Each structure stands twice: as C-alpha cells, then as structure tokens.
Amino acid sequence: MRKIYLIFLLAMTISGLAQNKQVLYNFSSIPQSLLVNPGTDISYKYYFGVPLLSGISANLGSSSFSAYDLFANNGVDFNTKLRNAVNKASKNDKVSVNQQVELFSGGFKVGGRESKAYVSFGVYQEADFFMYVPKDLALLALDGNKNYIGKSFDLSQLTAKAEVISVFHVGYHKKVSDKLVLGGRAKLYSSGLNATTTKNSGYIYTGNSNTTMYNQIISSNLELKTSGIAEFRKDDYNGSVASDIAKNTFLGGNLGLGFDAGITYYPKKNIQLTASVIDVGFIRHSKDVETITYKGYYQYEGVNPNFTNPEKPENVFDEFEAAIPRDTVYGKYTTWRPVKFNASFQYSFGESRSDEECNCVSKGETEYLNGVGAQLFAMSTPRTPLVALTAFYRRTLFENLQVKATYTIDSFSSKNIGFGLSTNLGKFNLYAMVDNILEYKDITKANSATFQFGLNFIFKENSEYY
C-alpha cells in the first residue's frame, strides 16, 4: 500500500506545468489570443470556432524529474529509482496541470462600418491541478521513520487543489484610438468537482525516550474541502461518475463569477506594450460539499505503533482514533481562481503595405513583417507566485502565414524553446503550437511538454467580404 501511494504521488508530480501560454499570447492572427489578453489588437468582421476543435490545449511537466528517471530500462531497480526521485525532489517543487477544451466560440463587430468595437463569447471546459510536492510525507511513506529518529515530518507541506469547471464568457474589445486598445471579459464559472487542501499544519515526530524505546508525537491539523465528490462515495450510488461530473460541470453544480482585463498601447507606431490580468474570480461551493478534518494531538511511548493493525498492540489504534478523530462537516466554502498576469514589450520592423495580412488592419496602416520582444508571466498559488520570462520573435512569412518562436525560463526549465504557426486558407484558420521542442527527440526525458491546436473560420474586415 505504501508503494502504491508513492507511485501515485510521483505520477502526479511528473504531470504538471504552469498555465503559461506564451506562444499564444499576443499572437493576434488567432482569435483565441483574446482569452489570454482581451485587449489584444485584433479586428475581424466576425469569426467562429469549429465546435470542440477551436481550442485544445494541455500542459505536462515536472520541476524535478522526468518519466525517464522512473521507468528507464537501464538495469536500475525501480525501488532505487523511486527513492532517488523522492530525494531529488524539494518541498518547493511545484506541480500544475492544466487542460482546456473550447466547446464553441465566436465574435463579431458591433456598430457601423467605421466602428472599432467587438464582442466575443464562448464556453470552454477546464481542468486544473496544483500541488507542492510534500517531500516529508513522501519520505515517510517510502522509508518509514526508522532512519529519521529525531526528525520532525512537516504536515504543512501538504498543499493541493484540483478542479473541473466550465466557463461561460462574453467579452468587449475596442480600439479607442490608433495608440490604445482596451478589452474586458465577464465570466460565469460552474464547478463540477473540487478538492482543496491548503490550510494544513502539524508534524509527526519520533525520538528516543528515557524510559522506553521511542517517544512518538503526532500533532495534526489537516483539512480537506470537497464539492461534487461525496455522492460518488455513497454505498447506494449507482450512476455514471463521468456523466454526473459532466452534468454538474455545465451549470448543474457550484457557481462563481470572474473577469479578465487587458490593454495594448503603442507609444510609437512600431513599439507595442501589452498587459492583461486573467481569472480574477471565485466559486461558491454549496452543493454536495464536505469538509473532512483530522485535528488533534497524540503521543505514544514504546515501540513504533502499527496503525494498520488495530490488534497489535490492542489499544493503540483506538487511542489514535480517539486522539485525532476524523470529523466531517457540510458547510459552504469559497475558492479563488488562480490569477494570471501577463505583460509584454514588442519592437516591430520590416514594413509591409499589404492589405491582405491575416490581422486585417485598415487600409493605409503600416504593417511590419517582424517583431521581437519579451513577455512576463505570473500566476498566483497558495504560497508564492509562479513566474516565467519569455523572449520571442514573430515573423510574417507569407500573406496568410505567421510564425512565432519563443525562449522561456521558468521553474520547470531554463531551455524551453517553443514554436507556433497560424495560417489562413481562405476563411479557414488553422493554428498549432508546441513547447520545449528540444526534448521531443526523447519526450520521456522532458521536464515539460505543451501543445495547443485549433480551427476557426475568420471573416476579414476588408472590401473582399463586404
């Protein structure tokens, strides 16, 4: 059982990366760039995404070790690999998994022909998982406390959040002047499943005793809040877990509100500054809620107690349960969405006067074939923010083909090179993006891997389509 627990813990650890979408950010030929900055400088007559295929993304990674470290066929015993992976990890290593599927999306110009205001809307499903690696608990599960006499195992390292939600959104975007673009987006969140454990404290300590072999102390203040999960654990439940989670996710579960805001500013014609804040919001959990706690203090003097066998010694298990009882309450609670912040600087050069570029500027405006710059990303977590810094190069190769290359430094990798392209075939738009491409020669050794893909129909704002 101990090994099963540890394998599960490490499997979760190698499956996460922060929600940074640095290739998509400010890639203005793609309508989905509005989701990471509602103030992106784009202008379409109207567009709509191919249902279920307009925006698919997933982020996978690890900040300390890779799948190769655990499963390489190199003659090393798996238990040794497992122990090495745990020892290599730090309590500050982070796990963040994000998956997103856009169900449908669209946008259109509002006002007259000369108007520069746009409305966008859509629905997407999103799954989030975030955890700090609880190294002390992993060591305790793997080795026990035999070799750690005098060490205090910190229970506050247990910090994790998981959620499956749908997001209904509508945005407004306007080019106020030739220099300024503003945008905002309102969001309605519907949570189908949530598990949050972030307010934990306590320790497990084993020391030598003057009168007996050991003095063991467990001081526990653990709390797990859940919604949308309790019904599946009932003895009389006979439904479909997948279908019930899906039903709860789409306005059948717990609701919340949020907003995005963004800006693009041109101090000079070829210099661009942008910023956005995404997912400032909350979800109020009131349906199918449980808060499970283990709070108390237990001290035992003697040999190490075996809590998995209540008959040896006969009364230890009962004493432990009485000292640190499991309690369940059913009160409402609120969770906050992980807030994301983006900012960028871009310098453009290489003029082009074509009116058929895919970002569809008005006739007479200057187009640039090249752009270089930098982007800052930060995301809130229960402890300290996740931060990433990206340098990028954007290039228009042909009238209907744009590419973007990025180099990103974050807590997961210092050599993350990404690449994205967007192409228009008539009104049909296809985009694809990948991250950490240097590791694709052996993906099992990668600390991170990201992909994004989507299909849209874009109707350009020029005389051809009026």
C-alpha positions as CSV (number, residue, x, y, z in Angstrom):
1,M,0.0,0.0,0.0
2,R,2.9,2.3,0.8
3,K,4.4,1.8,-2.6
4,I,1.0,2.4,-4.4
5,Y,0.6,5.7,-2.5
6,L,4.1,6.8,-3.5
7,I,3.8,5.8,-7.2
8,F,0.5,7.8,-7.3
9,L,2.2,10.8,-5.7
10,L,5.1,10.8,-8.1
11,A,2.8,10.2,-11.1
12,M,1.0,13.4,-10.3
13,T,4.3,15.2,-9.8
14,I,5.5,14.4,-13.4
15,S,2.3,15.6,-15.0
16,G,2.2,19.3,-14.5
17,L,3.3,22.7,-15.8
18,A,2.1,26.2,-15.1
19,Q,-0.7,27.7,-17.2
20,N,1.6,29.9,-19.2
21,K,0.6,30.2,-22.8
22,Q,3.5,32.3,-24.0
23,V,3.3,31.2,-27.7
24,L,-0.4,32.1,-27.9
25,Y,-0.1,35.4,-26.0
26,N,-0.4,38.4,-28.4
27,F,-0.5,36.1,-31.4
28,S,-3.0,38.4,-33.0
29,S,-3.9,36.4,-36.0
30,I,-5.5,33.8,-33.7
31,P,-8.9,34.7,-32.1
32,Q,-8.1,32.6,-29.0
33,S,-5.4,35.1,-28.1
34,L,-8.3,37.2,-26.7
35,L,-8.6,34.6,-23.9
36,V,-5.1,35.5,-22.6
37,N,-5.5,39.2,-23.3
38,P,-9.0,40.6,-24.0
39,G,-7.2,43.8,-25.2
40,T,-5.2,42.1,-28.0
41,D,-5.1,44.3,-31.1
42,I,-7.2,42.2,-33.5
43,S,-10.1,43.2,-35.8
44,Y,-12.3,40.8,-37.6
45,K,-15.6,41.4,-39.2
46,Y,-16.7,38.2,-37.4
47,Y,-15.3,34.7,-36.6
48,F,-16.5,31.5,-35.1
49,G,-14.6,28.4,-33.9
50,V,-15.1,24.9,-35.1
51,P,-17.1,23.3,-32.1
52,L,-14.9,21.2,-29.9
53,L,-11.9,21.9,-32.1
54,S,-11.3,25.6,-31.9
55,G,-9.1,25.5,-28.9
56,I,-7.5,22.4,-27.3
57,S,-4.5,22.7,-25.0
58,A,-2.7,20.6,-22.4
59,N,0.4,21.3,-20.3
60,L,2.5,18.5,-18.9
61,G,5.8,18.7,-16.9
62,S,7.8,18.3,-13.8
63,S,10.1,20.6,-12.0
64,S,12.4,18.0,-10.5
65,F,12.5,14.7,-12.5
66,S,11.1,13.1,-15.7
67,A,9.4,9.9,-16.6
68,Y,12.7,8.5,-17.8
69,D,14.1,8.8,-14.2
70,L,11.5,6.3,-13.0
71,F,10.9,4.0,-16.0
72,A,14.1,3.9,-18.0
73,N,15.2,0.4,-18.9
74,N,18.7,0.8,-17.6
75,G,19.1,-2.1,-15.1
76,V,18.5,0.0,-12.0
77,D,15.9,-1.4,-9.6
78,F,12.6,0.5,-9.6
79,N,12.7,1.0,-5.8
80,T,16.1,2.7,-6.2
81,K,14.7,4.9,-9.0
82,L,11.8,5.8,-6.8
83,R,13.9,6.7,-3.8
84,N,16.3,8.7,-5.9
85,A,13.3,10.7,-7.4
86,V,12.0,11.4,-3.9
87,N,15.4,12.5,-2.6
88,K,15.9,14.7,-5.7
89,A,12.6,16.5,-5.2
90,S,12.2,19.5,-2.9
91,K,9.2,20.6,-0.8
92,N,9.2,23.7,-3.1
93,D,8.8,21.7,-6.3
94,K,5.5,22.6,-7.9
95,V,3.0,20.6,-9.8
96,S,0.5,22.4,-12.0
97,V,-1.7,20.5,-14.6
98,N,-4.0,22.4,-16.9
99,Q,-6.2,21.0,-19.7
100,Q,-8.6,23.1,-21.7
101,V,-11.2,22.4,-24.5
102,E,-13.1,25.1,-26.1
103,L,-16.7,23.9,-26.8
104,F,-17.6,26.8,-29.0
105,S,-16.6,30.4,-29.5
106,G,-17.3,33.4,-31.7
107,G,-17.1,37.1,-32.1
108,F,-18.4,39.9,-34.2
109,K,-18.0,43.6,-34.9
110,V,-20.7,45.9,-33.3
111,G,-21.6,49.4,-34.6
112,G,-21.3,50.8,-38.1
113,R,-18.7,50.2,-40.7
114,E,-16.2,52.6,-39.1
115,S,-16.7,51.1,-35.6
116,K,-13.7,49.5,-33.9
117,A,-15.7,47.7,-31.2
118,Y,-16.1,43.9,-31.0
119,V,-17.9,41.4,-28.9
120,S,-16.6,37.9,-28.3
121,F,-18.2,34.9,-26.5
122,G,-17.8,31.2,-25.8
123,V,-17.8,28.3,-23.5
124,Y,-14.8,26.2,-22.5
125,Q,-14.2,23.3,-20.2
126,E,-11.1,23.4,-18.0
127,A,-9.4,21.0,-15.5
128,D,-6.8,22.3,-13.0
129,F,-4.5,20.5,-10.6
130,F,-1.9,22.2,-8.4
131,M,0.3,20.7,-5.7
132,Y,3.5,21.5,-3.9
133,V,5.5,18.2,-3.5
134,P,5.1,17.0,0.1
135,K,8.6,15.7,0.4
136,D,8.4,14.8,4.1
137,L,5.3,12.7,3.6
138,A,6.9,11.0,0.6
139,L,9.9,10.1,2.6
140,L,7.8,8.8,5.5
141,A,5.7,6.7,3.1
142,L,8.7,5.3,1.3
143,D,11.2,4.7,4.2
144,G,9.1,4.9,7.4
145,N,10.6,6.7,10.4
146,K,13.3,4.1,11.3
147,N,16.1,6.2,9.8
148,Y,14.7,9.5,10.8
149,I,14.8,9.4,14.6
150,G,14.7,13.0,15.9
151,K,13.3,14.4,12.6
152,S,10.0,16.2,12.5
153,F,8.0,15.5,9.4
154,D,6.1,18.7,8.4
155,L,2.4,18.2,7.6
156,S,2.0,21.7,6.3
157,Q,3.8,20.6,3.1
158,L,0.6,19.1,2.0
159,T,-0.9,21.7,-0.3
160,A,-3.1,20.7,-3.2
161,K,-6.0,21.9,-5.3
162,A,-8.0,20.1,-8.0
163,E,-11.0,21.3,-10.0
164,V,-13.1,20.5,-13.1
165,I,-15.1,23.5,-14.3
166,S,-16.8,25.1,-17.3
167,V,-16.5,28.8,-18.1
168,F,-19.2,30.8,-19.9
169,H,-17.8,34.1,-21.0
170,V,-18.5,37.3,-23.0
171,G,-16.0,40.0,-23.8
172,Y,-15.9,43.5,-25.2
173,H,-12.9,44.9,-27.1
174,K,-12.5,48.4,-28.6
175,K,-9.7,50.2,-30.3
176,V,-10.1,53.6,-28.6
177,S,-7.5,55.3,-30.7
178,D,-4.6,54.5,-33.0
179,K,-2.5,54.1,-29.9
180,L,-4.8,52.4,-27.4
181,V,-6.8,49.1,-27.3
182,L,-8.9,48.1,-24.3
183,G,-10.7,44.9,-23.5
184,G,-12.6,43.1,-20.8
185,R,-14.3,39.8,-20.3
186,A,-17.0,38.7,-17.8
187,K,-17.0,35.0,-16.8
188,L,-19.5,32.6,-15.2
189,Y,-17.8,29.6,-13.6
190,S,-19.6,26.3,-13.0
191,S,-17.6,23.8,-10.9
192,G,-18.4,20.1,-11.3
193,L,-15.7,18.8,-9.0
194,N,-13.4,20.5,-6.4
195,A,-10.9,19.2,-3.8
196,T,-8.9,21.7,-1.8
197,T,-6.4,21.2,1.0
198,T,-4.3,24.2,1.6
199,K,-4.7,25.1,5.3
200,N,-2.7,22.3,6.9
201,S,-0.2,22.3,9.8
202,G,1.3,19.8,12.3
203,Y,4.1,17.3,12.4
204,I,5.0,13.7,13.0
205,Y,8.0,13.2,15.3
206,T,9.8,10.1,16.6
207,G,12.5,10.5,19.2
208,N,14.4,8.5,21.7
209,S,12.8,8.1,25.1
210,N,14.5,7.9,28.6
211,T,12.2,5.1,29.8
212,T,11.1,3.2,26.6
213,M,12.4,2.8,23.1
214,Y,10.6,5.6,21.4
215,N,8.6,8.7,22.0
216,Q,6.3,9.3,19.1
217,I,4.2,12.5,18.7
218,I,1.6,13.3,16.0
219,S,0.2,16.8,16.0
220,S,-2.3,17.1,13.2
221,N,-4.3,20.0,11.8
222,L,-5.4,18.6,8.4
223,E,-8.4,19.8,6.4
224,L,-9.8,18.7,3.0
225,K,-12.7,20.6,1.4
226,T,-14.6,18.9,-1.4
227,S,-17.6,19.6,-3.6
228,G,-19.2,17.3,-6.2
229,I,-17.4,14.2,-4.8
230,A,-19.3,13.0,-1.8
231,E,-22.2,11.5,-3.8
232,F,-19.8,9.1,-5.6
233,R,-18.7,7.6,-2.3
234,K,-22.1,6.6,-1.1
235,D,-22.9,2.9,-0.9
236,D,-26.1,3.3,-2.8
237,Y,-24.6,5.3,-5.7
238,N,-25.3,3.5,-9.0
239,G,-24.9,6.3,-11.6
240,S,-22.1,7.1,-14.0
241,V,-19.3,9.1,-12.5
242,A,-18.2,10.6,-15.8
243,S,-21.7,11.7,-16.9
244,D,-22.6,13.1,-13.5
245,I,-19.4,15.2,-13.3
246,A,-20.2,16.5,-16.8
247,K,-23.8,17.3,-15.8
248,N,-22.6,19.2,-12.7
249,T,-19.9,21.0,-14.7
250,F,-22.4,22.6,-17.0
251,L,-24.5,24.8,-14.7
252,G,-25.5,21.9,-12.5
253,G,-23.0,22.4,-9.8
254,N,-21.4,25.3,-7.9
255,L,-21.3,28.7,-9.5
256,G,-19.0,31.7,-9.4
257,L,-18.1,34.9,-11.1
258,G,-14.9,36.4,-12.5
259,F,-13.4,38.8,-15.1
260,D,-10.4,39.4,-17.3
261,A,-9.0,42.7,-18.4
262,G,-6.4,43.7,-21.0
263,I,-4.7,46.6,-22.8
264,T,-2.5,47.2,-25.8
265,Y,-0.7,50.5,-26.1
266,Y,1.6,51.9,-28.9
267,P,3.9,54.7,-27.6
268,K,5.3,54.7,-31.2
269,K,4.0,53.1,-34.3
270,N,6.4,50.2,-34.2
271,I,6.6,49.8,-30.4
272,Q,3.9,47.9,-28.6
273,L,3.2,47.4,-24.8
274,T,0.6,45.0,-23.6
275,A,-0.7,43.7,-20.2
276,S,-3.5,41.5,-19.0
277,V,-5.0,40.0,-15.8
278,I,-6.9,36.8,-16.2
279,D,-9.3,34.9,-14.0
280,V,-9.9,37.3,-11.2
281,G,-12.8,35.5,-9.7
282,F,-14.2,33.0,-7.2
283,I,-16.5,30.0,-7.0
284,R,-19.0,29.5,-4.1
285,H,-19.3,25.8,-3.3
286,S,-22.7,25.0,-1.7
287,K,-23.9,21.7,-3.3
288,D,-22.6,18.2,-2.3
289,V,-20.0,19.8,0.0
290,E,-17.9,18.1,2.6
291,T,-15.0,19.3,4.8
292,I,-13.0,16.4,6.3
293,T,-10.6,17.2,9.1
294,Y,-8.1,15.3,11.2
295,K,-7.3,17.5,14.1
296,G,-5.7,16.5,17.4
297,Y,-2.6,15.6,19.3
298,Y,-1.4,12.0,20.0
299,Q,1.7,10.9,22.0
300,Y,2.8,7.3,22.3
301,E,5.8,5.9,24.2
302,G,7.1,2.5,23.4
303,V,7.9,0.6,20.2
304,N,6.7,2.1,16.9
305,P,2.9,1.6,16.9
306,N,1.4,-0.2,13.9
307,F,-1.7,1.8,13.0
308,T,-2.6,-0.6,10.1
309,N,-3.3,-3.5,12.6
310,P,-5.6,-2.5,15.4
311,E,-4.8,-5.7,17.4
312,K,-1.1,-5.1,17.8
313,P,-0.9,-3.5,20.3
314,E,-4.5,-4.0,21.1
315,N,-5.5,-0.4,22.2
316,V,-3.1,1.8,20.1
317,F,-5.4,2.1,17.1
318,D,-8.4,3.1,19.2
319,E,-6.3,5.5,21.2
320,F,-5.1,7.1,18.0
321,E,-8.6,7.4,16.6
322,A,-9.8,9.0,19.8
323,A,-6.9,11.5,19.9
324,I,-7.0,12.5,16.2
325,P,-10.6,11.8,15.1
326,R,-11.9,12.1,11.6
327,D,-14.7,14.8,11.5
328,T,-16.9,15.7,8.6
329,V,-18.9,19.0,8.3
330,Y,-21.1,20.1,5.5
331,G,-20.7,23.9,5.4
332,K,-20.4,26.1,2.3
333,Y,-16.9,27.4,1.2
334,T,-15.4,29.7,-1.4
335,T,-12.4,29.1,-3.6
336,W,-10.5,31.6,-5.7
337,R,-9.3,31.1,-9.2
338,P,-5.6,31.2,-9.9
339,V,-5.0,34.7,-11.1
340,K,-2.7,35.0,-14.2
341,F,-0.8,38.2,-15.1
342,N,0.9,38.9,-18.5
343,A,2.9,41.8,-19.8
344,S,4.9,42.2,-23.0
345,F,7.1,44.6,-25.0
346,Q,7.4,44.3,-28.8
347,Y,9.6,46.1,-31.3
348,S,8.5,45.7,-34.9
349,F,10.5,46.3,-38.1
350,G,10.4,45.5,-41.8
351,E,7.4,47.4,-43.3
352,S,4.8,45.7,-45.5
353,R,1.9,47.6,-47.0
354,S,-0.2,44.5,-47.9
355,D,-3.9,44.8,-47.1
356,E,-4.4,41.1,-47.0
357,E,-2.5,40.3,-43.9
358,C,-4.3,38.0,-41.5
359,N,-4.5,40.5,-38.7
360,C,-6.7,42.6,-41.1
361,V,-5.7,46.2,-40.3
362,S,-7.4,49.0,-42.1
363,K,-6.1,50.2,-45.4
364,G,-3.3,52.7,-45.2
365,E,-2.0,51.4,-41.8
366,T,1.6,50.2,-41.7
367,E,2.2,46.5,-41.3
368,Y,5.5,45.0,-40.0
369,L,6.9,41.7,-41.1
370,N,9.0,41.1,-38.0
371,G,8.6,41.6,-34.2
372,V,10.9,40.9,-31.3
373,G,10.2,41.3,-27.6
374,A,9.8,39.9,-24.2
375,Q,6.9,38.7,-22.1
376,L,6.5,38.3,-18.3
377,F,4.0,35.8,-16.8
378,A,3.0,35.3,-13.2
379,M,0.3,33.1,-11.6
380,S,-0.9,33.1,-8.0
381,T,-0.5,29.9,-5.9
382,P,-1.2,29.1,-2.2
383,R,2.4,30.1,-1.4
384,T,4.4,32.2,-3.8
385,P,3.6,33.1,-7.4
386,L,4.8,31.1,-10.4
387,V,6.9,33.3,-12.7
388,A,8.2,32.9,-16.2
389,L,10.1,35.2,-18.6
390,T,9.9,34.7,-22.4
391,A,11.8,36.2,-25.3
392,F,10.1,35.9,-28.7
393,Y,10.4,36.5,-32.4
394,R,7.4,36.9,-34.7
395,R,7.5,36.7,-38.5
396,T,5.0,37.0,-41.3
397,L,6.3,34.6,-43.9
398,F,3.5,34.9,-46.5
399,E,0.3,36.9,-46.6
400,N,-1.5,34.1,-44.8
401,L,1.2,32.5,-42.7
402,Q,2.6,33.8,-39.5
403,V,5.1,32.1,-37.2
404,K,6.3,32.7,-33.7
405,A,9.3,31.4,-31.8
406,T,9.8,31.7,-28.0
407,Y,12.5,31.0,-25.4
408,T,11.2,30.7,-21.9
409,I,12.9,30.5,-18.5
410,D,10.7,29.3,-15.6
411,S,10.9,26.9,-12.6
412,F,10.5,23.9,-14.8
413,S,13.1,24.6,-17.5
414,S,15.8,27.0,-18.5
415,K,15.9,25.9,-22.1
416,N,12.3,25.9,-23.2
417,I,12.0,26.7,-26.9
418,G,8.5,26.9,-28.3
419,F,7.1,27.4,-31.8
420,G,3.7,28.3,-33.2
421,L,2.1,28.9,-36.5
422,S,-1.1,30.4,-37.8
423,T,-2.3,30.0,-41.4
424,N,-5.4,31.1,-43.3
425,L,-6.8,29.1,-46.2
426,G,-9.5,31.5,-47.4
427,K,-11.7,32.0,-44.4
428,F,-10.4,28.9,-42.7
429,N,-7.8,29.4,-39.9
430,L,-5.6,26.7,-38.5
431,Y,-3.1,27.2,-35.7
432,A,-0.8,24.8,-33.8
433,M,1.8,25.4,-31.1
434,V,4.3,23.3,-29.1
435,D,6.7,24.0,-26.3
436,N,10.1,22.6,-25.2
437,I,10.8,21.2,-28.7
438,L,14.4,20.4,-27.9
439,E,13.1,17.5,-25.7
440,Y,11.0,15.9,-28.4
441,K,13.8,13.7,-29.5
442,D,13.1,11.7,-26.3
443,I,9.9,13.0,-24.7
444,T,10.3,10.8,-21.6
445,K,13.3,12.9,-20.5
446,A,11.4,16.2,-20.9
447,N,10.6,18.2,-17.8
448,S,7.8,19.9,-19.7
449,A,5.7,19.5,-22.8
450,T,2.9,21.7,-24.1
451,F,0.7,21.7,-27.1
452,Q,-2.2,23.9,-28.4
453,F,-4.3,23.4,-31.5
454,G,-7.4,25.0,-33.0
455,L,-9.6,25.5,-36.1
456,N,-11.6,28.7,-36.8
457,F,-13.4,30.5,-39.6
458,I,-12.4,34.1,-39.8
459,F,-14.1,36.7,-42.0
460,K,-11.7,39.5,-42.6
461,E,-12.7,43.2,-42.5
462,N,-11.9,44.4,-45.9
463,S,-13.7,45.1,-49.2
464,E,-13.4,41.5,-50.3
465,Y,-16.0,40.4,-47.8
466,Y,-18.3,43.4,-47.6
